[in-house]
Amino acid sequence: MMRNRNLKDKYIDATVVMATYNGELFLKKQSESILSQTSIPKEILVVDAGSTDNTIKVLKEYTKNTYIEFRLVFRKKYRVY
């Protein structure tokens, strides 16, 4: 899903996992930080622990304009192990 061929050499075959809970205020900055690194992962996996704010909406809106794949795992309840 790459939209900018100039970035092809920056990609590494890796997935970054990002955990969030009610993180709507931080998602954009976190994602931009990951994407500004020297090497860019092929995908970002976001695991949400049952957010009750606009985390999911913010993430979906942000990913419309990005060039890598974002995947979302949504858990309805937060569990501590």
Beta strands, then each sheet from edge to edge (+ up, - down):
strand 1: 11-20
strand 2: 40-48
strand 3: 69-74
sheet 1: 1+ 2+ 3+
end
